[in-house]
Amino acid sequence: MVVPCSGQNIDSLKKTALSKASAHNRLNASKTTGFIWRDIGKAYLVKGGYDSASYYLDKAAIALTPIGKQDTLTNDYTQLANIYIKLKNYDKALELYNKVVECAPKTGSRRALMNALKQLGLLYETKHNYREALDYYRQSFDINDSLDFVQKTKENTSETYSHAFMTDVMGNIKHKTESEQEILKTIDTKRSLNDTLAITINYFNLGLLYKSQKMYPQALDALETCLNFAAQIHYTDMQSSVVNEIADLYERTGDYRQALIYLKKHSAINALSKTQNSKTIDELQTRYEITQREDQLLQQQFEITKRNYWVTGTFIIVLLMLLIGIIYYKQTQLRQRNIAMKAIIETEESERRRIAQDLHDSVSQTMSAAKINLAIIGAELPFVNDDQKKRFEKAINMVDDGFKEVRTISHNMMPWALNETGLAQVVKQFLSNIETDAMAINFFSKGFDAPFDDTTEIILYRVLQESVHNVMKHAYADRLDISLIKDEENISLTIEDNGKGFDATNPDIYKGMGLSNLKSRINFLKGKVELDSQVGKGTLVSVYVPITKKAL
């Protein structure tokens, strides 16, 4: 029931209200009385009695609140509060707007409540009480955002769908548990792809991460970077979320003035968003979906690359194992060949030693005894004539020559002085035994004055011996130069003659010269043999043996 005040003065309204207040029906009386007090307050408002208007509106509120009708006073309190603002009586205006908040409907459009909260924020800002201003502004903007979303939902616009879609995206971001390093790595990847949308979202994610860890300066830096990228692509939903988060950051750090500034930016961006065409939002949505597909493709490519790496790695490992097996097999074969060669060399030298020993101990001694006995017999027998005596002496000389020959052969087969005097002295002895007037032999040695490794010296002696015999047997040379040099790393042996030479490219020439046996012995020492010869230009045999790589 509304009690009209037309044609009535304030005093008559007061009497009416008092009479209604004493009526039997308390509910109807409270309602009627409340409306009368309201009308009295409005009358004082019109006449300029603002304090009286406030007084009677308060009485109306007392009467109407118990029956849930206090919302009818909202406009009156708002009008009166605006008047006090004009009068710069901000304390009274604050009091009245607080009453608007109490009276305004809490459901429905809530426009009056939203405007009252906003005005309270403005009043506290005027009084430089930014903390209270921030609180009231935030309440007002929350209602505004809620009303806008409800309206768009009813209209079923593309903005509504996009807003819901991006809300879901923001929710996913806030529930991610990525580390700082992972987010920064993702930002670098998206930056290389020039994907501004993904960069924007990831900077927002980074800001929320820093904020949750109370790293406020880093959070502010990340969110401001996100805001710049969002502005580049006109991403208003993200801009709104970012400035809201920045406002919250400033509020947490106690800078309520800056928090209020960014909260107002949040409201301004939302207002701007209402006027923008849905095309930008749809494009962002499409780009986000494309980005998601690109991420899936990148993930698939990563899985394929990882699988290829595994396959390649497995192939390389198998190949390496195969190579190692082949190398091990070849080394085993080489080791076995060296063992066999060593056994052959030792067997040959053992046999040479045995034969040389037999020649020295048996044949040589027998011939020596025969020579002595013949000399005794020659002294006892009378010779018929001088011719007979000469023949007898010739026989003794032949036995003596045979004795010397056997001794030379014994020494050549086994150089007994090798362990005592060294290779150089043994070679000199060998060369002196074979030296003739038909061929001049020149020998130069360095580094072999003292004994060296037994196996190496015997092999080198046999190689030299075989080479010199080949020269004497095949070369028809009148000059032979031999050089034997040992330094810290290598041993070199060269045997050069000025004989008839031969065609070194003909493989048949090597069969009768013992060169294969010579090369196998040097190979055993990890050395090499080089043969240089031309028809009519002599022959050069060069042997090189490393000292650091001894035979097994």
Residue pairs with C-beta under 8 A, 6 or more apart in sequence:
1 28
1 31
1 32
1 35
2 35
3 13
3 16
3 32
3 35
3 36
3 39
4 39
5 13
5 39
5 40
5 42
5 43
8 16
10 40
10 43
10 44
13 36
13 39
13 40
13 43
14 36
14 40
16 36
17 32
17 33
17 36
17 37
17 40
20 29
20 32
20 33
20 36
21 29
21 30
21 33
22 29
23 29
23 32
27 67
30 63
30 64
30 66
30 67
31 63
31 64
31 67
31 69
33 63
34 60
34 61
34 62
34 63
34 64
34 67
34 69
35 60
35 64
35 72
36 60
37 56
37 57
37 59
37 60
37 63
38 56
38 57
38 60
38 64
38 72
38 73
38 76
40 56
41 52
41 53
41 54
41 55
41 56
41 57
41 59
41 60
41 76
41 80
42 53
42 76
43 53
44 50
44 52
44 53
44 56
45 53
45 76
45 79
45 80
45 83
50 80
50 83
50 84
50 87
53 76
53 80
54 80
54 92
54 96
57 73
57 76
57 77
57 80
57 99
58 99
60 73
61 70
61 73
61 99
61 102
61 103
64 70
64 72
64 73
70 102
70 103
71 103
71 104
71 105
73 99
73 103
74 100
74 103
74 104
74 105
74 112
75 112
77 96
77 97
77 99
77 100
77 103
78 96
78 97
78 100
78 112
78 115
78 116
80 96
81 92
81 93
81 96
81 97
81 100
81 119
82 93
84 90
84 92
84 93
84 96
85 93
85 119
85 123
90 123
90 126
90 127
93 119
93 123
94 120
94 123
94 124
97 116
97 119
97 120
97 123
98 120
100 112
100 113
100 116
101 113
101 116
101 117
101 120
104 110
104 112
104 113
104 116
105 112
105 113
106 113
109 147
110 143
110 147
111 147
113 143
114 140
114 143
114 144
114 147
115 140
117 136
117 137
117 139
117 140
117 143
118 136
118 137
118 140
120 132
120 133
120 136
121 132
121 133
121 134
121 135
121 136
121 137
121 140
121 260
122 133
123 133
124 130
124 132
124 133
124 136
125 133
125 260
130 256
130 257
130 259
130 260
131 256
133 256
133 260
134 247
134 251
134 256
134 259
134 260
134 263
137 260
137 263
137 264
137 267
138 247
138 263
141 263
141 266
141 267
141 270
144 267
144 270
145 270
148 270
148 274
149 160
149 163
152 159
152 160
152 163
153 160
157 278
158 278
158 281
158 282
159 273
159 278
159 281
162 237
162 278
162 281
162 282
162 284
162 285
163 237
163 281
165 285
165 288
166 237
166 238
166 284
166 285
169 201
169 288
170 204
170 241
173 201
173 204
173 205
173 208
174 208
176 205
178 186
178 205
178 209
180 206
180 209
180 210
183 202
183 205
183 206
183 209
184 206
186 198
186 202
187 199
187 202
187 203
187 206
190 198
190 199
190 202
191 199
193 294
195 291
195 294
196 229
196 232
196 233
197 233
197 235
197 284
197 287
197 288
197 291
198 291
199 229
200 226
200 229
200 230
200 233
200 235
200 238
201 238
203 222
203 223
203 225
203 226
203 229
204 222
204 223
204 226
204 238
204 241
204 242
204 245
206 222
206 226
207 219
207 220
207 222
207 223
207 226
207 242
207 245
208 219
208 245
209 219
210 216
210 218
210 219
210 222
211 219
211 245
211 248
211 249
216 249
216 252
216 253
219 249
220 246
220 249
223 242
223 245
223 246
223 249
224 246
226 238
226 242
227 239
227 242
227 243
227 246
229 235
230 236
230 238
230 239
230 242
231 239
233 284
234 276
234 280
235 284
236 269
236 272
236 273
236 276
236 280
236 281
237 273
237 281
237 284
239 269
240 266
240 269
240 270
240 273
243 262
243 263
243 265
243 266
243 269
244 262
244 263
244 266
246 262
247 258
247 259
247 260
247 261
247 262
247 263
247 265
247 266
248 259
249 259
250 256
250 258
250 259
250 262
251 259
335 552
338 524
338 551
338 552
339 552
341 520
341 521
341 523
341 524
341 551
342 455
342 524
342 551
342 552
345 455
345 458
345 459
345 521
345 524
349 414
349 458
352 413
352 414
353 413
353 414
355 413
356 409
356 410
356 411
356 413
356 414
357 410
357 414
359 406
359 407
359 409
359 410
359 413
360 406
360 407
360 410
363 406
364 403
364 406
364 407
364 410
367 399
367 402
367 403
367 406
368 403
370 399
371 396
371 399
371 400
371 403
374 392
374 395
374 396
374 399
375 396
378 389
378 392
378 393
378 396
381 392
383 389
383 392
408 433
411 429
411 430
411 433
412 430
412 433
412 465
415 426
415 429
415 430
415 461
417 425
417 426
417 429
418 426
418 451
418 454
418 457
418 458
418 461
419 451
419 454
420 451
421 451
422 448
422 449
422 450
422 451
422 452
422 457
423 445
423 448
423 451
423 452
423 457
423 460
423 461
423 484
424 445
424 448
424 449
424 484
426 461
427 443
427 445
427 461
427 464
427 482
427 484
428 443
428 445
430 461
430 464
430 465
430 468
431 441
431 443
431 468
431 482
434 441
434 468
434 472
435 441
438 478
439 471
439 472
439 477
439 478
439 479
439 480
440 478
440 479
440 480
441 480
441 482
442 479
442 480
442 481
442 482
443 482
443 483
443 484
444 481
444 482
444 483
444 484
444 485
445 483
445 484
445 485
446 484
446 485
446 486
447 485
447 486
447 487
447 491
448 457
448 484
448 486
451 457
452 486
453 550
455 525
455 551
456 491
456 525
456 545
456 550
456 551
459 521
459 522
459 524
459 525
460 484
460 491
460 493
460 543
460 545
462 521
463 493
463 518
463 521
463 522
463 529
463 543
464 482
464 484
464 493
464 495
466 514
466 517
466 518
467 495
467 518
467 541
468 480
468 482
468 495
470 513
470 514
471 477
471 480
471 495
471 497
471 499
471 539
474 499
474 502
474 513
475 497
475 499
475 500
475 501
475 538
475 539
476 499
476 500
477 497
477 498
477 499
477 500
477 538
478 498
479 497
479 498
480 495
480 496
480 497
481 494
481 495
481 496
481 497
482 493
482 494
482 495
482 496
483 492
483 493
483 494
484 491
484 492
484 493
485 491
485 492
486 547
488 547
489 546
489 547
489 548
490 544
490 545
490 546
490 547
491 527
491 543
491 544
491 545
491 546
491 547
492 542
492 543
492 544
492 545
493 541
493 542
493 543
493 545
494 540
494 541
494 542
494 543
495 540
495 541
496 538
496 539
496 540
496 541
497 538
497 539
498 538
499 538
499 539
500 535
500 536
500 538
501 533
501 534
501 535
501 536
501 537
501 538
501 539
502 509
502 533
502 535
502 539
503 509
503 533
503 534
503 535
504 531
504 532
504 533
504 534
510 516
515 529
515 531
518 529
519 529
522 528
522 529
522 543
522 545
524 551
525 545
525 549
525 550
525 551
526 545
526 546
526 549
526 550
526 551
527 543
527 544
527 545
527 546
528 543
528 544
529 541
529 542
529 543
530 541
530 542
530 543
530 544
531 539
531 540
531 541
531 542
532 539
532 540
532 542
533 539
533 540
